[in-house]
Amino acid sequence: MRHPLMLSLLLIASSAAAEINVTVEIPRIDASEYHRPYVAVWVEDGGHEVVANLAVWYAQKETKEGAGSKWLADLRQWWRRSGRDQTLPIDGVSGATRPVGQHQLRFDAAKPPFAALKPGQYALVVEAVREVGGRELLRIPFDWPVTASRHLDARGEHELGLVKLDLIP
């Protein structure tokens, strides 16, 4: 028979899981006509195939110009590799555009979409595009599975600020 304290420690140890934390910074841009950017965040494998969509932020409401999803094709890389094959909104992935600031995405590696990843080399990809603005794409390579804590980042020049990827085993 196991001691109650030992059972508690086993439960704590088994409940600890690897975490993936992503921070996407949307910078302040001084422009006479400012629009929040559309942003897509995904994971791709070594062959640049999308293996997981993590976030797609776009205008959720119908406007006089049409539905916000109409402009998702402007996220060119994401659209060509995954977006055009999606049924929108994507449950748990789609959301409204974000204001200036840092925005967090947190994932448990033991749950989808990361639980299905095979060992190998991957990249976190973040693409942003803004009406009457520019387009920017950042790629942060990483190895899977996570064996040691890693902090990785990339800095955008215009449409994206600092994008951080924290991998915690």
Backbone as CSV, one residue per row, in Angstrom:
resi,resn,N_x,N_y,N_z,CA_x,CA_y,CA_z,C_x,C_y,C_z
1,MET,0.844,-1.187,0.000,0.000,0.000,0.000,0.883,1.243,0.000
2,ARG,0.525,2.210,-0.807,1.310,3.445,-0.916,0.909,4.446,0.150
3,HIS,1.869,5.194,0.561,1.663,6.248,1.546,0.900,7.400,0.894
4,PRO,-0.053,8.062,1.597,-0.826,9.171,1.010,0.054,10.301,0.474
5,LEU,1.156,10.600,1.179,2.046,11.659,0.702,2.670,11.275,-0.637
6,MET,3.047,9.989,-0.764,3.638,9.518,-2.018,2.619,9.619,-3.156
7,LEU,1.370,9.272,-2.890,0.328,9.399,-3.911,0.150,10.846,-4.339
8,SER,0.192,11.764,-3.403,0.064,13.193,-3.723,1.210,13.645,-4.602
9,LEU,2.428,13.226,-4.282,3.594,13.609,-5.096,3.500,13.024,-6.499
10,LEU,3.023,11.792,-6.606,2.850,11.176,-7.930,1.820,11.943,-8.760
11,LEU,0.731,12.357,-8.135,-0.290,13.116,-8.857,0.249,14.462,-9.319
12,ILE,1.026,15.117,-8.459,1.612,16.410,-8.850,2.574,16.218,-10.006
13,ALA,3.430,15.195,-9.926,4.414,14.961,-10.989,3.730,14.603,-12.297
14,SER,2.664,13.794,-12.242,2.011,13.387,-13.486,1.183,14.511,-14.098
15,SER,0.788,15.503,-13.277,-0.017,16.584,-13.825,0.838,17.673,-14.459
16,ALA,2.140,17.654,-14.185,3.030,18.652,-14.783,3.262,18.286,-16.243
17,ALA,3.036,19.216,-17.129,3.200,18.953,-18.557,3.981,20.091,-19.183
18,ALA,4.589,19.790,-20.315,5.336,20.819,-21.028,4.392,21.930,-21.468
19,GLU,4.915,23.143,-21.457,4.138,24.308,-21.868,4.791,24.972,-23.066
20,ILE,3.968,25.538,-23.903,4.420,26.359,-25.017,3.737,27.701,-24.852
21,ASN,4.533,28.745,-24.687,3.995,30.093,-24.511,4.491,30.968,-25.656
22,VAL,3.567,31.637,-26.303,3.879,32.516,-27.424,3.410,33.921,-27.057
23,THR,4.277,34.900,-27.281,3.912,36.297,-27.091,4.061,37.005,-28.426
24,VAL,3.006,37.653,-28.872,3.022,38.410,-30.125,2.807,39.878,-29.773
25,GLU,3.771,40.704,-30.142,3.652,42.133,-29.883,3.187,42.859,-31.138
26,ILE,2.138,43.645,-30.979,1.651,44.506,-32.055,2.130,45.915,-31.701
27,PRO,3.033,46.480,-32.520,3.626,47.771,-32.171,2.695,48.949,-32.462
28,ARG,2.964,50.040,-31.790,2.247,51.283,-32.061,2.834,51.859,-33.353
29,ILE,1.960,52.197,-34.272,2.379,52.778,-35.553,1.676,54.114,-35.703
30,ASP,2.455,55.151,-35.928,1.863,56.463,-36.163,1.492,56.564,-37.633
31,ALA,0.203,56.531,-37.897,-0.295,56.618,-39.267,-1.606,57.384,-39.240
32,SER,-1.833,58.172,-40.277,-3.069,58.947,-40.315,-4.296,58.034,-40.421
33,GLU,-4.140,56.892,-41.084,-5.225,55.924,-41.207,-4.725,54.592,-40.675
34,TYR,-4.952,54.342,-39.386,-4.457,53.121,-38.756,-5.562,52.073,-38.684
35,HIS,-5.217,50.859,-39.060,-6.117,49.714,-38.949,-5.376,48.628,-38.185
36,ARG,-6.079,47.945,-37.306,-5.465,46.824,-36.602,-5.069,45.751,-37.621
37,PRO,-3.932,45.099,-37.398,-3.494,44.091,-38.372,-4.267,42.782,-38.247
38,TYR,-4.341,42.080,-39.367,-4.769,40.689,-39.363,-3.495,39.909,-39.041
39,VAL,-3.613,38.876,-38.198,-2.442,38.109,-37.776,-2.783,36.627,-37.824
40,ALA,-1.841,35.834,-38.332,-1.960,34.375,-38.293,-0.717,33.826,-37.598
41,VAL,-0.925,32.847,-36.732,0.167,32.200,-36.009,0.006,30.699,-36.230
42,TRP,1.068,30.050,-36.697,0.984,28.618,-36.952,2.324,27.946,-36.738
43,VAL,2.298,26.601,-36.741,3.508,25.791,-36.662,3.623,25.051,-37.979
44,GLU,4.843,25.074,-38.533,5.088,24.328,-39.773,6.247,23.363,-39.561
45,ASP,6.242,22.289,-40.342,7.314,21.304,-40.252,8.481,21.717,-41.147
46,GLY,9.489,20.863,-41.242,10.677,21.170,-42.035,10.403,21.365,-43.517
47,GLY,9.297,20.830,-44.017,8.918,21.002,-45.417,7.978,22.172,-45.637
48,HIS,7.843,23.045,-44.644,6.970,24.234,-44.684,5.486,23.892,-44.797
49,GLU,5.121,22.685,-44.347,3.711,22.296,-44.301,3.142,22.711,-42.947
50,VAL,1.953,23.277,-42.949,1.312,23.677,-41.701,0.868,22.422,-40.949
51,VAL,1.333,22.301,-39.698,0.925,21.159,-38.878,-0.044,21.588,-37.777
52,ALA,-0.119,22.900,-37.506,-1.062,23.387,-36.489,-1.313,24.871,-36.681
53,ASN,-2.583,25.250,-36.735,-2.963,26.666,-36.696,-3.174,27.011,-35.229
54,LEU,-2.492,28.051,-34.753,-2.582,28.434,-33.343,-3.492,29.632,-33.127
55,ALA,-3.485,30.592,-34.053,-4.333,31.786,-33.916,-4.502,32.444,-35.273
56,VAL,-5.703,32.968,-35.509,-5.981,33.787,-36.684,-6.865,34.920,-36.197
57,TRP,-6.304,36.126,-36.216,-7.020,37.304,-35.725,-7.434,38.167,-36.906
58,TYR,-8.734,38.402,-37.035,-9.241,39.201,-38.156,-10.537,39.883,-37.738
59,ALA,-11.027,40.805,-38.567,-12.273,41.514,-38.274,-13.413,40.505,-38.266
60,GLN,-14.094,40.411,-37.151,-15.134,39.414,-36.971,-16.508,39.872,-37.463
61,LYS,-16.688,41.179,-37.598,-18.004,41.713,-37.964,-18.051,42.116,-39.431
62,GLU,-19.238,42.018,-39.972,-19.513,42.472,-41.337,-19.422,44.002,-41.359
63,THR,-18.743,44.542,-42.370,-18.639,45.991,-42.518,-19.147,46.368,-43.903
64,LYS,-19.121,47.670,-44.202,-19.568,48.106,-45.531,-18.660,47.571,-46.643
65,GLU,-17.407,47.202,-46.286,-16.496,46.619,-47.284,-16.706,45.117,-47.450
66,GLY,-17.509,44.518,-46.586,-17.749,43.078,-46.662,-17.303,42.389,-45.386
67,ALA,-17.385,41.083,-45.394,-17.002,40.293,-44.228,-15.503,40.369,-44.028
68,GLY,-15.085,40.378,-42.759,-13.666,40.436,-42.442,-12.883,39.271,-43.010
69,SER,-13.514,38.100,-43.082,-12.823,36.928,-43.607,-12.464,37.084,-45.087
70,LYS,-13.131,38.013,-45.770,-12.852,38.269,-47.183,-11.396,38.689,-47.395
71,TRP,-10.796,39.349,-46.385,-9.446,39.892,-46.526,-8.369,38.968,-45.968
72,LEU,-8.752,37.791,-45.505,-7.754,36.867,-44.963,-6.729,36.425,-46.007
73,ALA,-7.094,36.451,-47.262,-6.149,36.077,-48.319,-4.946,37.015,-48.362
74,ASP,-5.061,38.202,-47.730,-3.915,39.111,-47.662,-2.820,38.581,-46.744
75,LEU,-3.164,37.636,-45.871,-2.151,36.911,-45.104,-1.625,35.825,-46.046
76,ARG,-0.823,36.228,-47.005,-0.488,35.397,-48.170,0.097,34.027,-47.849
77,GLN,1.115,33.989,-46.975,1.740,32.691,-46.685,0.766,31.761,-45.976
78,TRP,0.099,32.283,-44.949,-0.846,31.451,-44.227,-1.978,31.014,-45.153
79,TRP,-2.508,31.918,-45.949,-3.634,31.610,-46.831,-3.275,30.507,-47.814
80,ARG,-2.106,30.606,-48.429,-1.699,29.608,-49.426,-1.448,28.237,-48.802
81,ARG,-0.901,28.223,-47.587,-0.520,26.965,-46.966,-1.633,26.305,-46.167
82,SER,-2.591,27.108,-45.671,-3.614,26.516,-44.809,-4.967,27.213,-44.888
83,GLY,-4.964,28.531,-44.901,-6.185,29.313,-44.751,-7.286,29.008,-45.731
84,ARG,-6.953,28.864,-47.002,-8.002,28.665,-48.005,-8.709,27.324,-47.860
85,ASP,-8.094,26.399,-47.106,-8.707,25.089,-46.899,-9.506,25.014,-45.597
86,GLN,-9.578,26.112,-44.849,-10.244,26.121,-43.549,-11.710,26.531,-43.668
87,THR,-12.505,26.032,-42.744,-13.878,26.496,-42.583,-13.839,27.509,-41.451
88,LEU,-14.192,28.741,-41.763,-14.096,29.818,-40.783,-15.423,30.069,-40.099
89,PRO,-15.413,30.457,-38.847,-14.256,30.594,-37.975,-13.731,29.226,-37.550
90,ILE,-12.437,29.175,-37.233,-11.800,27.941,-36.781,-11.960,27.885,-35.266
91,ASP,-12.647,26.886,-34.787,-12.939,26.763,-33.359,-11.660,26.763,-32.530
92,GLY,-11.595,27.659,-31.557,-10.446,27.744,-30.662,-9.244,28.441,-31.254
93,VAL,-9.336,28.887,-32.504,-8.199,29.518,-33.189,-8.551,30.930,-33.634
94,SER,-9.717,31.105,-34.245,-10.122,32.415,-34.756,-10.452,33.365,-33.621
95,GLY,-10.155,34.642,-33.877,-10.496,35.667,-32.903,-10.451,37.025,-33.552
96,ALA,-10.883,38.016,-32.794,-10.897,39.391,-33.296,-9.486,39.957,-33.374
97,THR,-9.317,40.982,-34.202,-8.027,41.668,-34.279,-7.657,42.188,-32.900
98,ARG,-6.364,42.359,-32.678,-5.873,42.786,-31.368,-5.330,44.207,-31.437
99,PRO,-5.451,44.941,-30.321,-4.901,46.300,-30.277,-3.381,46.269,-30.064
100,VAL,-2.787,47.439,-30.073,-1.365,47.584,-29.773,-1.084,46.939,-28.419
101,GLY,0.026,46.228,-28.314,0.419,45.606,-27.052,0.911,44.192,-27.252
102,GLN,1.177,43.516,-26.133,1.636,42.132,-26.146,0.458,41.206,-25.886
103,HIS,0.389,40.153,-26.670,-0.724,39.210,-26.583,-0.169,37.801,-26.392
104,GLN,-0.733,37.095,-25.420,-0.230,35.786,-25.013,-1.075,34.644,-25.572
105,LEU,-0.373,33.599,-25.986,-1.003,32.333,-26.344,-0.308,31.264,-25.512
106,ARG,-1.074,30.423,-24.828,-0.494,29.379,-23.981,-1.064,28.020,-24.391
107,PHE,-0.161,27.031,-24.447,-0.567,25.697,-24.867,0.047,24.651,-23.943
108,ASP,-0.693,23.590,-23.719,-0.230,22.428,-22.976,0.258,21.427,-24.017
109,ALA,1.520,21.010,-23.911,2.096,20.109,-24.911,1.438,18.735,-24.918
110,ALA,0.750,18.391,-23.850,0.089,17.082,-23.779,-1.280,17.081,-24.451
111,LYS,-1.702,18.245,-24.933,-3.011,18.372,-25.576,-2.827,18.845,-27.016
112,PRO,-3.860,18.656,-27.862,-3.771,19.165,-29.227,-3.565,20.677,-29.222
113,PRO,-2.868,21.222,-30.169,-2.322,20.565,-31.350,-0.927,19.988,-31.156
114,PHE,-0.264,20.274,-30.020,1.123,19.846,-29.853,1.271,18.369,-29.539
115,ALA,0.274,17.739,-28.940,0.368,16.327,-28.570,0.607,15.434,-29.788
116,ALA,0.175,15.860,-30.955,0.293,15.041,-32.164,1.615,15.249,-32.922
117,LEU,2.438,16.199,-32.486,3.691,16.466,-33.205,4.666,15.313,-33.043
118,LYS,5.273,14.910,-34.147,6.312,13.889,-34.136,7.646,14.572,-33.833
119,PRO,8.612,13.845,-33.299,9.927,14.451,-33.058,10.507,15.004,-34.359
120,GLY,11.101,16.184,-34.274,11.695,16.782,-35.470,11.888,18.272,-35.329
121,GLN,12.177,18.890,-36.462,12.400,20.329,-36.513,11.146,21.016,-37.035
122,TYR,10.778,22.100,-36.349,9.576,22.859,-36.677,9.900,24.342,-36.636
123,ALA,8.924,25.147,-37.011,9.060,26.598,-36.883,7.724,27.179,-36.464
124,LEU,7.792,28.134,-35.553,6.640,28.961,-35.229,6.660,30.081,-36.252
125,VAL,5.531,30.316,-36.901,5.460,31.357,-37.924,4.360,32.335,-37.541
126,VAL,4.684,33.628,-37.620,3.719,34.682,-37.340,3.707,35.621,-38.532
127,GLU,2.525,35.836,-39.102,2.377,36.726,-40.252,1.359,37.802,-39.899
128,ALA,1.672,39.036,-40.252,0.759,40.153,-40.004,0.644,41.001,-41.261
129,VAL,-0.559,41.509,-41.496,-0.796,42.415,-42.619,-1.825,43.440,-42.150
130,ARG,-1.632,44.661,-42.621,-2.512,45.746,-42.191,-2.974,46.540,-43.400
131,GLU,-4.275,46.832,-43.431,-4.833,47.661,-44.494,-4.153,49.022,-44.466
132,VAL,-3.782,49.533,-45.627,-3.056,50.784,-45.768,-1.782,50.700,-44.924
133,GLY,-1.193,49.529,-44.897,0.029,49.310,-44.136,0.909,48.329,-44.862
134,GLY,1.625,47.553,-44.115,2.555,46.609,-44.706,2.237,45.176,-44.337
135,ARG,3.185,44.329,-44.655,3.073,42.898,-44.405,4.389,42.456,-43.788
136,GLU,4.324,41.529,-42.851,5.550,41.035,-42.237,5.357,39.591,-41.805
137,LEU,6.421,38.810,-41.918,6.394,37.409,-41.540,7.664,37.102,-40.743
138,LEU,7.491,36.474,-39.579,8.617,36.060,-38.750,8.557,34.552,-38.555
139,ARG,9.726,33.925,-38.534,9.819,32.472,-38.377,10.824,32.189,-37.254
140,ILE,10.415,31.374,-36.282,11.289,30.985,-35.174,11.420,29.465,-35.174
141,PRO,12.590,28.943,-35.579,12.786,27.488,-35.602,12.925,26.915,-34.184
142,PHE,12.429,25.675,-33.997,12.597,24.979,-32.725,12.562,23.471,-32.957
143,ASP,13.122,22.738,-32.003,13.124,21.274,-32.054,12.037,20.726,-31.142
144,TRP,11.454,19.610,-31.577,10.409,18.948,-30.799,10.775,17.502,-30.611
145,PRO,10.620,16.920,-29.455,9.969,17.437,-28.265,10.891,18.359,-27.474
146,VAL,10.299,19.034,-26.503,11.036,19.951,-25.650,11.794,19.122,-24.613
147,THR,13.117,19.279,-24.571,13.917,18.539,-23.596,14.513,19.463,-22.535
148,ALA,14.617,20.731,-22.848,15.142,21.717,-21.902,14.415,23.034,-22.151
149,SER,14.297,23.837,-21.114,13.649,25.148,-21.277,14.407,25.975,-22.297
150,ARG,13.648,26.599,-23.178,14.259,27.443,-24.222,13.439,28.701,-24.369
151,HIS,14.121,29.810,-24.529,13.478,31.084,-24.858,14.020,31.492,-26.222
152,LEU,13.134,31.620,-27.189,13.503,31.996,-28.548,12.685,33.215,-28.923
153,ASP,13.255,34.077,-29.769,12.468,35.235,-30.189,12.945,35.764,-31.534
154,ALA,12.118,36.612,-32.101,12.417,37.310,-33.356,11.741,38.669,-33.260
155,ARG,12.373,39.659,-33.843,11.825,41.017,-33.791,11.439,41.466,-35.195
156,GLY,10.200,41.950,-35.287,9.731,42.502,-36.548,10.256,43.918,-36.741
157,GLU,10.046,44.429,-37.930,10.519,45.778,-38.241,9.390,46.785,-38.401
158,HIS,8.194,46.331,-38.769,7.102,47.266,-39.049,5.785,46.830,-38.417
159,GLU,5.229,45.748,-38.908,3.892,45.312,-38.493,3.900,44.458,-37.236
160,LEU,5.048,43.890,-36.907,5.183,43.069,-35.706,6.308,43.622,-34.847
161,GLY,6.145,43.509,-33.545,7.215,43.859,-32.617,7.965,42.586,-32.266
162,LEU,8.231,42.373,-30.992,8.934,41.192,-30.531,7.965,40.015,-30.448
163,VAL,8.348,38.903,-31.053,7.595,37.654,-30.952,8.467,36.698,-30.154
164,LYS,7.901,36.165,-29.067,8.662,35.284,-28.184,8.031,33.887,-28.169
165,LEU,8.905,32.888,-28.118,8.481,31.504,-27.982,9.216,30.932,-26.776
166,ASP,8.465,30.558,-25.759,9.033,29.936,-24.568,8.579,28.489,-24.506
167,LEU,9.551,27.581,-24.505,9.292,26.153,-24.457,9.739,25.653,-23.080
168,ILE,8.830,25.053,-22.329,9.105,24.628,-20.971,8.755,23.144,-20.853
169,PRO,9.772,22.275,-20.584,9.483,20.827,-20.490,8.687,20.480,-19.248
